[in-house]
């Protein structure tokens, strides 16, 4: 540690969940951090997200566990229904037995509240500088240093660069340059006040209705005063990766055959945000000298495993641990970090694709899907989830 420079900052491209988590992990190793965010302010968009026990292990390791816990809603169970006939495909309790097994709860939370918890934690350290309206345009490395030039021609230097700049990462484009894989699946997200949400669907659960080439998700937010509503369908159009305003008419046109109970969901929102989704093929390298990737920049995934934010949080904790055990030697730490994360995050990307297929099954494949978990005990569900929810700071590094 005596030879480590703790005065020159570490640069983090991106001020989202992954970037803020990385900043916290770096500060906990003694570094100063400069966050370069291309948006005009540090903030977050979107609606609700789901948090597994692995996310809470990460929050605790980053020092913001209590902040996040205070803003989350703790579910009683996860449940899947067939959207055509209301058949209950599977139900997984997430109460005391679940917490005892994995050491932390399952919860749902507004994405903004996750971001706020991390932002407050970063601001409280006094060691994180935020620059907004700052987009990375050019990157150069020299021994022991990384230089970034932004869109205004300003130069930022640091002893390392963490590319946490999201699904359309400039840092990834610089070092990897691989194309996105546009799925053709479109996601609509909205938040609905409790007073406008159907009483017969006000369950304290992460709930999904699965149908042919489509599915719907709902769960409570912010103490149950709001509900997150997400609908996904296979688009008839040629999609391009991006976000725009949606229309109720488009949503309704894709859900003609589903049961009335689930169909209530698509009639609720007054406005929708429309995401055309994509991921990328998993890669075997995301560290290049003193630059590395983190979160969606490293392993963009579809939403079907509900693990995008969780993986970014895990990445940040693992990066911090890799620095700790390597005496803050960046190049050795970055190598250990990527070796510890590549297989796990690739499994998430590939499993998410397969889960999307299971959700959207039709014909005989739908019948197989509905038979898949028939009679399965909670303990067997927990065993199947061990690889995912059993992650923690004690086991995060590759052996």
URWONOR-V494527 format. One record per backbone hydrogen bond with DSSP energy under -1.0 kcal/mol. NH is the residue of the N-H (numbers start at 1). CO is the residue of the C=O. E is the energy in kcal/mol with one decimal. If there is no record, write none. Layout:
nh = <NH	NH>
co = <CO	CO>
e = <E	E>
This chain:
nh = <4	10	11	12	13	14	20	21	22	23	24	25	26	27	28	29	30	31	33	34	35	36	37	49	51	55	56	57	58	59	60	61	62	63	64	68	69	70	71	73	75	76	78	79	80	81	82	83	86	89	90	92	94	99	100	101	102	103	107	108	109	111	114	115	116	117	118	119	120	121	122	123	124	129	131	133	134	137	138	140	142	145	146	147	148	149	150	151	153	156	158	159	161	162	163	164	164	169	173	174	175	176	177	181	183	186	187	188	189	190	192	194	196	197	201	202	203	205	206	207	208	209	210	211	213	214	215	216	217	218	219	221	225	226	227	228	229	230	231	232	233	234	235	242	244	246	251	252	253	254	255	259	263	264	265	267	268	273	274	275	276	277	279	280	288	291	292	293	294	297	298	299	306	311	312	313	314	315	316	317	318	319	320	321	322	323	324	325	327	328	329	333	334	335	336	337	338	339	340	342	345	346	347	348	349	350	351	352	353	354	355	356	357	358	359	360	361	365	367	368	369	370	371	376	381	382	383	384	385	386	389	390	395>
co = <1	32	160	34	162	36	16	17	18	19	20	21	22	23	24	26	27	26	127	10	129	12	131	109	107	52	52	53	54	55	56	57	58	60	59	64	65	66	68	108	106	204	92	206	90	208	87	210	82	80	80	78	76	95	96	97	98	99	51	73	49	47	110	111	112	113	114	115	116	117	118	119	120	33	35	39	37	149	149	147	145	142	158	140	156	138	154	135	150	148	146	9	290	11	292	13	162	166	169	170	171	172	172	279	277	233	275	231	273	229	227	225	193	194	198	199	201	203	77	218	79	216	81	214	360	211	232	209	230	207	228	226	222	221	192	219	190	217	188	215	186	213	184	276	274	272	247	248	249	251	252	83	259	260	262	264	265	189	244	187	242	185	181	300	291	288	161	286	163	294	295	295	303	307	308	309	310	311	312	313	314	315	316	317	318	319	320	321	324	323	326	329	330	331	332	333	334	335	336	338	341	342	343	344	345	346	347	348	349	350	351	352	353	354	355	356	358	362	363	364	365	366	367	373	377	378	379	380	381	383	385	386	392>
e = <-1.7	-2.1	-2.6	-2.7	-2.7	-2.8	-2.6	-2.2	-2.5	-2.3	-2.3	-2.3	-2.5	-2.5	-2.1	-1.1	-2.2	-2.0	-2.5	-2.5	-3.3	-3.0	-3.0	-3.0	-3.2	-1.1	-1.2	-2.2	-1.8	-2.7	-2.3	-1.9	-1.8	-1.1	-2.3	-2.2	-2.5	-2.0	-1.2	-2.9	-1.0	-3.0	-2.4	-2.2	-2.8	-2.8	-3.0	-3.1	-2.1	-1.8	-1.5	-3.0	-2.6	-2.4	-2.7	-2.0	-2.3	-2.4	-2.4	-2.5	-2.3	-3.3	-1.4	-2.4	-2.5	-1.8	-2.0	-2.8	-2.9	-1.8	-2.4	-2.9	-2.4	-2.9	-2.7	-3.2	-2.8	-2.7	-1.8	-2.7	-2.4	-2.6	-3.1	-3.4	-3.2	-2.6	-2.4	-1.1	-2.0	-3.0	-2.3	-2.2	-2.5	-2.6	-3.6	-1.8	-1.3	-1.2	-1.7	-2.1	-1.8	-3.6	-1.7	-3.6	-1.8	-3.0	-3.2	-3.1	-2.1	-2.3	-2.9	-2.7	-1.6	-1.6	-1.7	-1.4	-2.5	-1.8	-1.6	-2.3	-2.3	-3.1	-2.9	-2.7	-1.8	-1.8	-2.1	-2.4	-3.1	-2.1	-1.3	-2.8	-1.4	-1.8	-2.9	-3.1	-2.8	-2.5	-2.4	-2.8	-2.1	-1.7	-2.9	-1.3	-2.2	-1.9	-1.8	-2.7	-1.5	-1.7	-1.1	-3.5	-2.4	-1.3	-1.7	-1.1	-1.1	-1.9	-3.4	-3.5	-2.8	-2.3	-1.9	-1.3	-3.3	-1.5	-2.1	-1.3	-2.1	-1.2	-1.4	-2.3	-1.6	-2.7	-1.6	-2.2	-2.4	-2.7	-2.1	-2.1	-2.8	-2.8	-2.2	-2.4	-2.6	-2.0	-2.2	-2.5	-1.4	-3.5	-1.5	-2.7	-3.4	-1.5	-2.1	-2.9	-2.3	-2.1	-1.8	-2.5	-2.7	-2.2	-2.0	-1.5	-2.3	-2.6	-2.7	-2.5	-1.5	-1.8	-2.7	-2.2	-1.5	-2.1	-2.8	-1.9	-1.3	-1.0	-1.2	-2.2	-2.6	-2.5	-1.1	-2.2	-1.9	-2.7	-2.3	-1.9	-1.2	-1.0	-2.8	-1.9	-1.2>
